[in-house]
Amino acid sequence: MVELESVVKANTPPGFSVELIHRDSPLSPFYNPSLTSLEILTNNTIRSRDRVKHLQSLVNQKVIQSVVAPVEVGVDYMMKLSFGTPPVEYWVVIDTGSDLSWIQRVPCTKCYSQSSSLFDPKASSTYKAFSSDSQTCRTLTETNCSKTNDCQYHVYYGDMSRTIGVLSSDTLSFGSQKATFPLSIFGCGHGNQLTVGIANPGIAGLVGLGWGNFSLVSQIRTQIDHRLSYCFVPQSAKSSGKLSFGQESIISRPGVVSTPLVSKFPETYYYLTLEGVSIGDKTVRSSSGQGNIVIDSGTTMAYLEQDLYDGLEAMLRDVFGEEPVQDFSSMSRLCFRTDNNISVPEMVFHFTGADIRLQPVNTFEVDGNLACMLIFPNHDILSIFGNTAQINFQVEYDLLKRTISFAPTDCTQQ
């Protein structure tokens, strides 16, 4: 891992937590009560498909020009984060599939609408812009030309979203300033666009929680004991989930299982090994090797490599005892009728050393007598374990031991 010239020193307890909410939950400041559940699901599905497509394209590349290596912008789970001195609080989206954190700033050449005022670097006494000849700037990109000698970054996401601005450092604060991290590196964006199927995304920026050099997790890794965890609540929940760091992220409840992280290119993503999927006494096995699935907070749905998906669909046909019905929502979901008291079965995802038992909330949307699966085929060999599959699990990342652990949890009670 490349060492950055700016070392983050923290004023933080051994562990701390912040609240997470879904952007479409009734608790969200961006909640739109006029949207139906099907409209929300359709938007999420479209974004998920685009994100998977571009994530796959990055995995297939042999060289990436920038260490940022972004895919689509996921706007599902959000938290509050304060920037600067004095601290100013903003809503930002969390993303384990991105590295560089960024926020919209003034002056802004092109910014999308957000619910709060833009970040003003001149109002922060601790703000610093990196120069184009700094070691940190050279680490981020290969070429950095600027009339003002500031380090200019350009991050283009797969859905035509983008952020362009100045690579900067300032104090970041969590949880009403109970944990502060001076000299944190982030992007101060003056040319930003979000193409996420939402008329007013509202968020001020993004926090990158990936495994690459420039992610916030990597920057503060020693202060948080190389640990973090999250607990995602269902989209419609009227309570918040939790994002935890350090000692507070350790799973202490029974039922915890752990699986190894696999190091692969690009280093941003968290790769696991999915060996198969079971329903009852039937199992379909994966034919691909280690590191065949990415666990990702920014992808809403789960995606399985084609052969594994085909086997899962065959098992479901047996369980429901009927052929799927046509889905008229233009999302090509696998749907079954739940007449005759047929219920959605539990699925077991067999990761190396860890069997994860997924409940209907993780795998199906049930509307009346119709149950539609929230797992889709990926026509390439890479699978994605999206955030819906992770609902009501505490998921702990131990980056020193290189493991991810899961424990069934009522995340609304965290």
C-alpha positions in Angstrom: 0.0 0.0 0.0 1.4 3.4 -1.0 2.0 5.7 2.0 0.5 9.1 1.5 2.4 12.2 2.7 -0.5 13.4 4.8 -0.8 11.3 7.9 -4.2 11.3 9.6 -4.0 11.9 13.3 -7.2 11.3 15.2 -8.9 12.5 18.2 -11.2 9.5 18.7 -12.2 7.0 21.3 -11.4 3.3 20.8 -14.6 2.9 18.9 -17.5 5.0 17.7 -20.7 4.7 15.6 -22.9 6.8 13.4 -26.4 6.4 12.2 -27.2 5.1 8.7 -30.5 5.6 6.9 -31.8 4.6 3.6 -32.3 7.5 1.2 -35.8 6.4 0.5 -36.9 5.7 4.1 -39.4 7.9 5.9 -36.5 9.2 8.1 -34.6 10.5 5.1 -34.6 14.3 4.4 -34.9 13.3 0.7 -37.9 11.0 1.2 -40.5 11.3 -1.6 -43.8 9.9 -0.5 -45.2 10.2 -4.0 -42.9 7.4 -5.3 -44.4 3.9 -5.2 -42.4 0.9 -4.0 -42.3 -0.3 -7.6 -40.9 3.0 -8.9 -38.2 3.0 -6.2 -37.4 -0.7 -6.9 -37.2 0.1 -10.7 -34.8 3.0 -10.1 -32.6 0.8 -7.8 -32.6 -2.1 -10.3 -31.5 0.1 -13.2 -28.7 1.6 -11.2 -27.6 -1.8 -10.0 -27.4 -3.2 -13.5 -25.3 -0.2 -14.7 -23.1 -0.5 -11.6 -22.5 -4.2 -12.1 -21.7 -3.7 -15.8 -19.1 -1.1 -15.2 -17.6 -2.9 -12.2 -17.1 -5.9 -14.4 -15.4 -3.8 -17.0 -13.0 -2.5 -14.5 -12.3 -5.9 -13.2 -11.5 -7.1 -16.7 -9.0 -4.3 -17.3 -5.3 -5.0 -16.8 -4.4 -1.4 -16.0 -6.4 1.4 -14.4 -5.1 5.0 -15.0 -6.1 6.2 -11.6 -6.2 4.5 -8.2 -9.7 5.8 -7.7 -11.2 3.1 -10.0 -14.9 4.1 -9.6 -18.0 2.4 -10.9 -21.6 3.7 -10.5 -22.6 6.0 -7.7 -24.7 4.1 -5.2 -27.1 6.4 -3.3 -28.8 4.0 -1.0 -27.4 4.3 2.5 -26.4 7.7 3.9 -24.7 9.2 7.0 -23.9 12.6 8.4 -20.3 13.8 8.2 -18.8 17.1 9.1 -16.1 18.9 7.1 -13.7 21.7 8.2 -13.0 23.9 11.2 -15.5 24.9 12.5 -17.3 21.7 11.4 -20.2 21.9 9.0 -22.4 18.8 8.8 -23.5 17.3 5.5 -25.5 14.2 4.3 -23.1 11.9 2.3 -23.6 8.5 0.8 -21.4 5.6 1.9 -19.8 3.3 -0.8 -17.5 0.3 -0.2 -17.0 0.3 -4.0 -15.2 3.7 -4.1 -12.0 5.1 -2.7 -11.9 8.8 -2.9 -14.3 10.7 -0.7 -15.6 14.0 -2.1 -17.9 16.9 -1.4 -19.3 19.8 -3.5 -17.6 23.1 -3.0 -17.8 26.8 -3.7 -17.1 28.3 -6.1 -18.7 25.7 -8.3 -18.6 25.6 -12.1 -21.3 22.9 -12.3 -23.0 21.4 -9.3 -26.2 19.4 -8.9 -28.9 20.4 -6.4 -28.2 19.4 -2.7 -30.2 20.1 0.4 -27.5 22.1 2.2 -25.1 24.9 1.3 -21.9 24.0 -0.6 -18.7 23.5 1.4 -16.7 26.7 1.5 -12.9 26.0 1.8 -12.2 29.6 2.8 -14.5 29.2 5.8 -12.4 26.4 7.3 -9.2 27.3 9.1 -7.7 23.8 8.6 -8.4 23.4 4.8 -5.4 22.7 2.5 -5.2 22.1 -1.2 -2.5 19.7 -2.4 -0.1 21.1 -5.0 0.2 19.4 -8.4 3.8 18.4 -7.7 3.1 16.8 -4.3 3.7 13.2 -3.6 0.0 12.6 -2.9 -1.1 14.2 -6.2 1.4 12.1 -8.1 0.0 9.0 -6.4 -3.5 9.8 -7.4 -3.0 10.5 -11.1 -0.3 10.4 -13.7 -0.8 13.9 -15.0 -1.8 16.9 -12.9 -1.7 20.3 -14.7 -3.3 23.3 -13.2 -3.0 27.0 -13.8 -3.3 27.5 -10.0 -0.8 24.7 -9.2 -3.5 22.9 -7.3 -3.8 19.1 -7.7 -6.8 18.5 -10.1 -8.6 15.2 -9.9 -11.1 13.8 -12.4 -13.4 10.9 -11.4 -15.8 9.6 -14.0 -18.3 7.0 -13.0 -19.8 4.4 -15.3 -23.3 6.1 -15.5 -21.8 9.4 -16.6 -21.8 10.8 -13.1 -18.6 12.6 -12.3 -16.8 14.8 -9.8 -14.0 17.2 -10.9 -12.1 19.3 -8.4 -9.1 19.9 -6.2 -7.5 17.2 -4.1 -7.6 18.5 -0.6 -7.2 17.8 3.1 -9.2 19.0 6.1 -10.7 17.8 9.4 -13.5 15.2 9.1 -15.7 14.7 12.1 -18.2 11.9 12.8 -21.1 11.8 15.2 -21.4 15.4 16.4 -17.6 15.7 16.5 -17.1 12.8 19.0 -14.5 11.4 16.5 -12.3 13.8 14.5 -9.7 13.1 11.9 -7.5 16.0 10.9 -5.7 16.0 7.5 -8.1 13.6 5.9 -7.7 13.5 2.1 -10.8 14.1 0.0 -11.9 15.7 -3.2 -13.3 19.3 -3.2 -15.5 19.1 -6.3 -16.4 22.1 -8.4 -17.7 20.2 -11.4 -20.1 17.5 -10.3 -22.9 15.5 -11.9 -25.0 12.7 -10.5 -26.9 10.5 -13.0 -28.7 8.2 -10.6 -32.3 8.2 -11.8 -33.3 10.6 -9.0 -34.5 14.1 -9.8 -33.0 15.6 -6.6 -30.3 13.4 -5.0 -29.9 15.9 -2.2 -26.6 14.5 -0.9 -23.5 16.7 -0.6 -21.0 14.0 -1.6 -19.7 10.5 -1.1 -17.5 8.7 1.5 -15.3 6.1 0.0 -15.0 3.0 2.2 -13.1 0.8 -0.3 -9.8 -1.0 0.2 -7.7 1.3 -1.9 -5.1 3.8 -0.8 -7.3 6.9 -0.9 -10.3 5.5 0.9 -11.2 7.0 4.3 -10.9 3.5 5.8 -7.3 3.2 4.5 -6.4 6.7 5.8 -7.6 6.1 9.3 -6.9 2.4 9.5 -4.6 2.5 12.5 -6.9 4.8 14.5 -9.9 2.4 14.0 -7.9 -0.8 14.6 -8.4 -1.8 10.9 -12.0 -2.5 11.6 -15.5 -1.3 10.6 -18.9 -2.7 10.4 -22.4 -1.7 9.3 -26.0 -2.9 9.8 -28.4 -2.1 7.0 -32.1 -1.6 7.9 -34.9 -2.3 5.3 -35.6 0.5 2.9 -39.0 1.2 4.5 -37.8 1.1 8.1 -38.7 4.0 10.4 -35.5 3.6 12.3 -31.8 3.9 11.5 -29.0 1.4 11.0 -25.5 1.9 12.1 -22.0 2.3 10.8 -19.3 1.5 13.4 -15.5 1.8 13.6 -12.9 0.4 15.9 -13.9 -1.6 18.9 -17.6 -0.8 18.5 -17.5 -2.7 15.1 -16.7 -6.0 16.7 -19.5 -8.5 16.6 -20.2 -9.9 20.1 -23.5 -11.6 19.5 -23.9 -15.4 18.8 -24.2 -16.8 15.4 -21.3 -15.0 13.8 -19.5 -16.6 10.9 -16.4 -15.4 9.0 -15.0 -15.7 5.5 -11.6 -14.7 4.1 -11.1 -11.6 2.0 -9.3 -12.3 -1.3 -6.9 -9.7 -2.8 -7.5 -9.1 -6.5 -7.4 -6.3 -9.0 -8.6 -3.6 -8.7 -7.7 -3.2 -5.0 -10.7 -1.0 -4.3 -13.2 -3.9 -4.1 -13.8 -6.4 -1.3 -13.7 -9.9 -2.9 -15.1 -13.1 -1.3 -15.4 -16.6 -2.5 -19.0 -18.0 -3.0 -18.9 -21.7 -3.2 -22.6 -22.3 -3.8 -26.2 -21.6 -2.9 -28.7 -24.0 -1.2 -32.5 -24.2 -0.8 -33.5 -27.0 1.5 -31.5 -30.1 0.8 -30.6 -29.0 -2.8 -27.4 -27.1 -3.6 -25.9 -25.6 -6.8 -22.1 -25.1 -6.8 -20.1 -22.4 -8.3 -17.7 -23.4 -11.1 -15.5 -20.3 -10.7 -12.4 -19.9 -8.5 -11.5 -17.8 -5.5 -12.6 -14.2 -5.2 -15.6 -14.7 -7.5 -18.0 -12.3 -5.7 -17.7 -8.7 -4.6 -19.5 -7.5 -1.4 -20.7 -4.0 -2.1 -22.8 -1.4 -0.2 -23.5 0.6 -3.3 -25.2 -2.1 -5.4 -28.8 -2.6 -4.4 -29.4 -6.1 -5.8 -27.5 -9.3 -5.8 -26.1 -10.7 -9.0 -24.9 -14.3 -9.6 -22.7 -15.7 -12.4 -24.9 -17.2 -15.1 -24.4 -20.9 -14.3 -25.0 -20.4 -10.6 -28.1 -18.3 -11.3 -29.5 -20.9 -13.6 -29.1 -23.5 -10.9 -30.8 -21.3 -8.4 -33.7 -20.7 -10.7 -34.1 -24.4 -11.3 -34.3 -25.0 -7.5 -37.0 -22.3 -7.1 -39.1 -23.8 -9.9 -39.1 -27.0 -7.9 -40.0 -25.2 -4.6 -42.9 -23.2 -6.1 -44.0 -26.1 -8.3 -44.8 -23.9 -11.2 -43.3 -21.9 -14.1 -42.5 -18.3 -13.4 -45.0 -15.7 -14.4 -44.3 -12.8 -16.8 -43.0 -9.7 -15.1 -44.5 -6.6 -16.7 -42.3 -4.1 -14.9 -39.6 -4.1 -17.5 -37.1 -5.3 -15.0 -37.0 -9.0 -16.1 -37.4 -10.3 -12.6 -38.1 -13.9 -11.8 -41.6 -13.9 -10.3 -43.8 -16.7 -8.9 -47.4 -16.8 -7.6 -47.7 -17.5 -3.9 -51.2 -19.0 -4.1 -51.9 -22.2 -2.3 -49.9 -21.0 0.7 -46.5 -21.3 -1.0 -44.0 -19.2 0.9 -40.7 -17.8 -0.1 -37.9 -20.2 1.0 -34.8 -19.4 3.0 -31.6 -19.4 0.9 -28.2 -20.3 2.1 -25.2 -18.6 0.5 -22.1 -20.8 1.1 -19.1 -18.6 1.4 -15.7 -20.2 2.3 -16.1 -21.0 6.0 -19.4 -19.2 6.4 -22.9 -20.1 5.6 -25.2 -17.0 5.3 -28.9 -17.8 5.7 -30.8 -15.2 3.7 -34.4 -14.5 4.6 -37.2 -13.4 2.2 -36.4 -9.7 3.0 -33.0 -10.3 1.4 -34.1 -12.2 -1.7 -37.7 -11.4 -2.7 -40.2 -8.6 -3.0 -43.7 -9.9 -2.2 -46.6 -7.9 -3.5 -50.0 -9.6 -2.9 -49.9 -13.0 -4.4 -46.7 -12.3 -6.5 -43.2 -12.9 -5.2 -40.4 -11.5 -7.4 -36.7 -12.3 -6.8 -34.2 -9.6 -6.1 -31.3 -11.6 -7.4 -30.4 -11.3 -11.1 -28.0 -13.1 -13.5 -24.7 -11.6 -14.5 -23.6 -12.8 -17.9 -20.0 -12.6 -16.9 -18.2 -14.6 -14.2 -18.4 -12.0 -11.4 -21.1 -12.1 -8.8 -22.2 -9.2 -6.6 -23.5 -9.4 -3.0 -25.5 -6.2 -2.9 -26.9 -4.3 0.1 -30.4 -5.9 0.0 -28.8 -9.3 0.6 -27.1 -7.7 3.6 -30.2 -6.3 5.3 -30.5 -7.3 9.0 -26.9 -8.6 9.2 -24.1 -6.9 11.2 -21.3 -7.1 8.7 -17.8 -6.7 10.1 -14.6 -5.9 8.1 -11.4 -6.9 9.8 -8.8 -5.6 7.4 -5.8 -6.7 9.5 -7.0 -10.4 9.7 -8.5 -10.0 6.1 -11.9 -11.4 7.0 -15.5 -10.4 6.8 -17.9 -11.6 9.4 -21.7 -11.8 9.4 -24.2 -12.1 12.3 -28.0 -12.1 11.9 -29.3 -8.9 13.6 -32.4 -6.9 13.9 -30.7 -3.7 12.6 -33.7 -1.6 13.5 -32.8 -2.2 17.2 -29.1 -1.2 17.0 
